[in-house]
Amino acid sequence: MDDPKDNYRVYMQYAQEMLDTADENFSNQRYRSACNRAYYGMFYAASALLFSKGQSYGKHSAVLAAFRKDFIKTGEFDKKWSDDYRLVMESRHAADYVLYEYLEMDDAVEMIAKAKEFVEEVKKWLQKRELL
């Protein structure tokens, strides 16, 4: 990939793929998996943002911390997006690691909606800067 924009496209393609999979899991009543995939949609979109600052992280908490530092505290994004990211990240953690954490249909609906809104907001931000 010679064009740096390719990285943004790939991150956002992965984000959309995760959202599509979240919808499929939801349709199959796999709410835990739907929450997991919704989070990863946000993770890839946030990774695209951080790439615009020359940053890349593999650790989930590091992505959130960097997003807060470089996009929330600077006013580029409203705090709502950080709060939504944290909430969906926590649901993913519960889905993956807490045996008796039951994520119901309503939980999945909320997490998927928040993830879709976040990914769309990131997409607009990238397009405004002609990175996509």
N, C-alpha and C positions, 0 to 999 in steps of 0.2 A: 504494500500500500504506500504509494508515493505521495498521495494527496492527504494531508492531515485531516481533511474533512471526512475521509473514509472512516477514521476512528469514531467520530461522532455518529456517523450513520450506523456503524456496527453496534455501538452501545445502544442506540435508540431502537435498532432492529431487535436486539436481544430483549430490550425492555418490552417492546410490543409483543414479542413471542411469549414472554412470561405472562403478560396480561391475557393473551388469547388462551394460554394453558390454564390460567386461573378460571376463566369463564367455562372452559371445558370441564374442569374439575368440579366447579359449582354445579353445572348441569347434571353431573353424575353423583351429586350429593356427597362429594369428597371435600368437605368444608375445611378440614385441616390443610389439605394439599392446596386448596384454593387460596387460603391465607398465605401459605408459604410462597406460592408463585406470584401473588400480588406484591408481596414484599420484594421479591427479586426483580420485579418490574421497576420498582422504585430504586432499588440498589443500582441497577444498570443505568437508569436515568441520572441518578446522583453522580455516578462515576463519570458520565459524560460531562457534567458540570465541572467536576474536579479536574478532569482532563484539560479543560479550558484554562485552568490555572497551573497546568504542568504537574498535576498531582495524580497519584494512583495508589489506592489502598486495597488490600485484600481483607482486612479485618473490618467487620461490620461496624463496630463502635468507632473506629477511626474514620470511616466514611461519614457517619453522622456528626462527629466532632468537627471534621473539616468543613462539612456543609454549613454547620452553625457558624463557625469562625469566619469563613470566607464569603458566605452568601446571606446569612441571617443578620449577623452583627453589622455587616456593611450596608444593610438595607436593600440589597438587590432582590431579596425574597422576603415575604412576610413571615413572621414567626409561626403562623398557622402551618406552614409547610414543614417546618422542623417538628412541630408537635404531631402532625399526621405521620411523618416518617417514623418517629419514635414509637407511636402507637402501633403502626403496622409491623414494625420491627419486633416489638414485644409479642404481638400475636404470632409472628413467625417462630419466635423462640418457644413460645408455649406449644405451638403445633408440633414442633420438632422434638422438644426435649421434656415436656411435662406430660407424663403418661395419662393422668386423669384430668387433664385440662380439656374440657369439651368445648369445641368451637362449633357453634350452631349456625344455622342458615343466616340469621340476622347478623352475626359476627362477620361471616364471609361477605355478605352484601356490603357492609360498611367498609371492610378492608379493601375490597376490590374497587369500590367507588373512590375511596381516598387515593388508591394507587393510580387509577386512571386519571384523576384530576392532577395529581403530581406529575405524571409522565407528560400530560398535555401542557402543563405549565413550563416544564423544562424544555419541551419541544418549541414552544413559543419563544422562550428566552434564546435558545440556540438559533432559531430562524431570524430573530431580530438582529442578531450579530453576524448573520450570514455564515454560520458554522454548519448549517444543514442545507 
